[in-house]
Structures are given as structure tokens and as C-alpha cells.
Amino acid sequence: MTEAKGRWPKLDPDSGVEDATLLILEWLGEQGAGAMIRVDAERMREGRPTWTFAASGGPLSDGMRADGASAAECMGRALLKLREAGLAVPF
């Protein structure tokens, strides 16, 4: 990681990865990657996975995307894909 800048999550042990989502997005930006998480109301109405995480650029030569029924599921899948791509996400 470049500079920590004092942003470390204060996670509740009973909560999930969604508590660290903004820190992960910011860390990816510091690495030169653009990233976002979004919710899609139309997909929600259709019963499809509602949440999408997408990232590209920087150390991600090929962009990546992860979908999930909840923000936690989406970010859990995204973290797996980021780590499979060789990124040591510190959260």
C-alpha cells in the first residue's frame, strides 16, 4: 500500500465486508485503478443480482466485475477476484 493516511477500518466483528467497502475503493484509487459499486433497481425488480462492483486500470490490466444479491456478497466476490488478480487488498 502507498501511504496508510490513517484510514483503518474500525470493524465490528459481527459485521461484514461492506464496512470496509469505501476503504477498498479508496485504496484501489491510490493504486491507479478506477472502481465503483452500484445497485440496480431494475435488476432488483427482475430478481437478478442487484449489486455490481467494477474496477479497471492501474494494476488491473483487464477490468473485472463482480455481482451479488447484497452489498456484502458482491464485495466478497470482488475481493476474491481482486486477490486472484494478484492484488493484496489490505482490508
Disulfide bonds with the S-S distance in Angstrom:
none
